[in-house]
Amino acid sequence: MSSITVAKVLNNNVIIADHPQYSEVVVIGKGIGFNRKTRDRINLSSVEKMFILRSQEEQEQYKQLVPQVDEKLIEVVQEIVLHIMQSSRQQLNEHIHIALTDHLSFAIRRNEQNIAIHNPFLYETREIYPEEYQLAEYAIARINEVMGANLPGDEIGFVALHIVSAISNRHISEVKQHSELIGDLVGLVENILEYRIPRDSLDYSRLVTHLRFVLERLRRGEAVRETSSLDGLMKREYPEMYTLAWKITKVIEKRMRIPVYPAEVSYLTIHLQRLSQKKEDEPER
């Protein structure tokens, strides 16, 4: 039966161990280090809710992080990661143990020092990643409860991006880049239309969702079917919104360094025209 051998106890919840398959590993589990000594053997089948960091790079980063972090935080982050796995029914990139622990530890310190960090892309993140946002709400609620913290709602958006990164196996910088880009594109639309789109409206949700799908298609290299008849119709019937759609695609191309298929302009024009019409239909304030 497979077992690991304790090489070093870092604290009650983290040990370094020799694994029969992965050599030296960092093992994270509630109480796994309690009363353990070097050379103790732990039967893998007897340990529930345990995570093993296999990557050498991840191991070294986590070893450096553990002494700087409250042990209670390590325990509650493990609980949160387990909840994310069970809710999403997906394996997570193991970097989430480091990224989430480090982020939350820093967020708690900032909050204690009354240093507020505003999240300008909170609405976009909630619209683009609703399931991950819900998981992040759970995470922040548990952190506040267990750690006696008072982390603000802005932190939900930041944590949601870490969850997206772990589930999609994409680097957090790429996930954050998409969220920021969508926020900037919405701002561009609002500036040109001179109309602030209500953040709780269906129009806002539709626009953000469409932009998200554009970016996702580009990331995956998916082509959009050419519709020359639709393209001609949009250019003829809605020239201003068609021009705005072209401006948006040029911003996307510049930021993502990927060419945007012309057909995207036509579909985007439809959404923009709907917004423009909504603005015209609203009574003057």
N, C-alpha and C positions, 0 to 999 in steps of 0.2 A: 504493500500500500504506500502511495506517494506521501512523502513528508519533507519538511524543511528543517534546517538546523540553524538555531539562533547564533548569529555572529556577533551582534551588538544590539543592545536595547537603547533606543533613542529616547523613548518615554513610554508611558502606559499604552499608547495607541500606535506606536511606530517602532518597527525593528528592522535591522539589516539581517538578512538570512541567506544561507546557501540553499539554492533550489536545485533539485536533480536535473532539471531541464534547462534552466536559464542562468545557472551559476549564481553570482551574487545578485540579490534583489532587495528592493525596499518594500516592506510589507506594511500595509496600513489596515488596521482593524480595531474595533472597539475592545479595549482591554487586552489586546494581543501581547503587549509587553509586560503586563502586570505579573509580578513575581517570577519573571523569566530570567534565566541566567545563560551566559555563553555556553554553547554546546547542547543546550536543551533541544530536544526534537519535538516538532509540532506536526501532528497528523493533519494533512490538508483537508481530509474529509470531515474532520471534527470542528473545523473553523468556519463559521458562517459570516457573511457580510465582510469579506476581506478583499482588499485590492492589492495587486502586485504590480509595482513599477518595473518593467523589464528593460526599458531603454536606459543605457548607461548615462546619457545626457540628462534624462529626466531624474534619474536616481541622484546624481550629483547636485542638481538644483534643489531637489527636495531635502536632501541632507543639510544643505546650507540654510534652508528656510525654517526647518523644524525648531532649532534653538531660539529663533526670533519670535515665535508665535505661541500664543496662549494654547495650552493643551486642550482646553474646552472647545476652542475654535476648530482644531483639527478633527475633533470628534463630531461636531455638528456639521462640518463640511462633508465628512464621510457619509453622514446620514442624508444630507442634501443630494450628494452625487448618486447615492443608492436610489433615492426617490426619483431623480431625473431618469435614471436607467429603467426603472420599473414603469414609470409613466410613459416614456417615449418608446419603450420596448426596443431600444437600440444600444449597441455597444458605444462607449464614449472614448474619444481620444484620451489617453491617460494623462496628457498635459493638463487636463482640467483640475486635477488634484493640486498642482502647483499654482496655476493661474488663478483659480478661484480662492484658494487659501491666501495667496499673496494679496490679491485685490481686496478681499474682505478685511484682512488684517489692517491694511493701509487705510481703508475706508473708515474703520472703527476709530483709528488713531486721529484721522482728520476730523471726524465728528466730535471726538472728545475735546479737540482744540478749537472747535467752532469754525473750522475752515470748510465753507460750503463750496461744492463743485456743481455747477449747473450743467444739466445734460440737455443740450439744444436739440437732440434728435430723439427725444423720448417718444413723441407721438408717432414718428416714422417707424421706430423700432417696434412699437406696439402693433402698428398696422401690418408691418412686413412679417413679423414673427409672433403671431398671437399665442401660439402654444408655448413657445419658449418664454414669452413674457409672463405667462401664467405661472410657469415653473419658477421663474425669477421672483415673482411675488411671494411664492411659498418660501423660497430661500431667504429673502430679506425678512419675512415675518419670523422665521425660525431663528435667524441670527439675532434679531432684536429681542426675542423672547429668551433665548439661552444665554446670550452674552450681556443682557441688560443694556443693549445699545439702543440708539434712536436714529438708525439710518433712514434718510429721507427717500421719497419716492423716486428721485432721480437715479438712485442706485439700482433700481429695478431694471432700468434700461441697460446699464452697463453690464449687470450680471446676465441679462438675457443674451447679450452678444457673446459672452463667454460660453453660454450653453449652446448657442447656435454653432459656434466654432467647434465645440467638442462633438456635437451630433453629426455635423456635416464633414468633419475632419478637414476643415479649412482654417487657415491661420486667422487669429482674431483681427489682425490688421486688415485682412481682405474683407471680413464681415463688417468691420467698422467703416471701411471705405465705402461699401455699398450703401450703408445706412446714411452716412454723411452726404454721399452723392445724391441720393433721393431727396434728402432735406434741402440741398442746394437747388435741385431742379424744381422742387415745389416753390421755393423762394423766387426763382426766375419767372415761373408762370405767374405768381402773384404780383410781382413787380410790373410785368408787362401788361397784365390784365387790369392792374390797379384794383385788385379784389382779394381780400383775405378769405381763404376758404375755411369755413368752420371746421375745426379739428374733429368734431364729433359727427360730422355729416357723412352721408353716403357718397357724396361727390368726392370728398377728400379720400375716403377709403378706396373708391374706384381708381382714382388717379395714382395713388401710392401703389396699389396692387398691380396696376398695369406697368408702372415703371419698374417695379420689382421683377415682373416676369420678363421685361425687356433685358434687364441686367443678367438674370438667370439664363436666358437663352444665349446671350453673348458669352457668358462664362462657359457654358457647355458646348458652344460652337454650333448651335442649332440655327439653321436657315429658316427664314420666314418666307412662305410662298409669295411669289411676286403677283401683284394684282394691278396690272397697268390700267385697267378700266377704273378701278377704285382710286388709284393714284391721280388719274386725270380728273375725276369727279371732285375729289377733295381740293385739288389745286384750283379748280375753276369755281367751285361753290363757296369755299371757305379760304380764300387766299391769305388772310391775316393769320389764321390759326395754323395753316399749312406752313407758313414762314416760321412761326413760333416753334412748331414741331421740328423743323429742320435745325433751328438754333439749339434745341434740346439735344438732338442726336449728335450735333457737332461737339457739344460739351461732353457728352458720354464718350465719344470717340477719343477726345483729348485726354480725359481722365483715366479711361480704362485702356487706352492704346489698342483698341480693337475697332475695326470698321463696322459700322452699323448698316444692316441691310436696308435699302430704300423703302421696302414695304412697311418697315416699322413706322415711317413717317405718316403714312396714310392712317394706320390704326390709331396712332397717337393724336392725329388731327381730330378724329371723331370724339375722343375724350375731351380735348381742349375746347372744341366747339360746344359741347354740352355745358362745360363750365362757363364759357362766354355767354351762352344763352341764359344760364342761371343768373349770372350777374345782371343781365339786361332785364330779366323778369322781376328782380327784387325791387321793392319800392325804395325811392331815394331816402337816405337818412339825414 
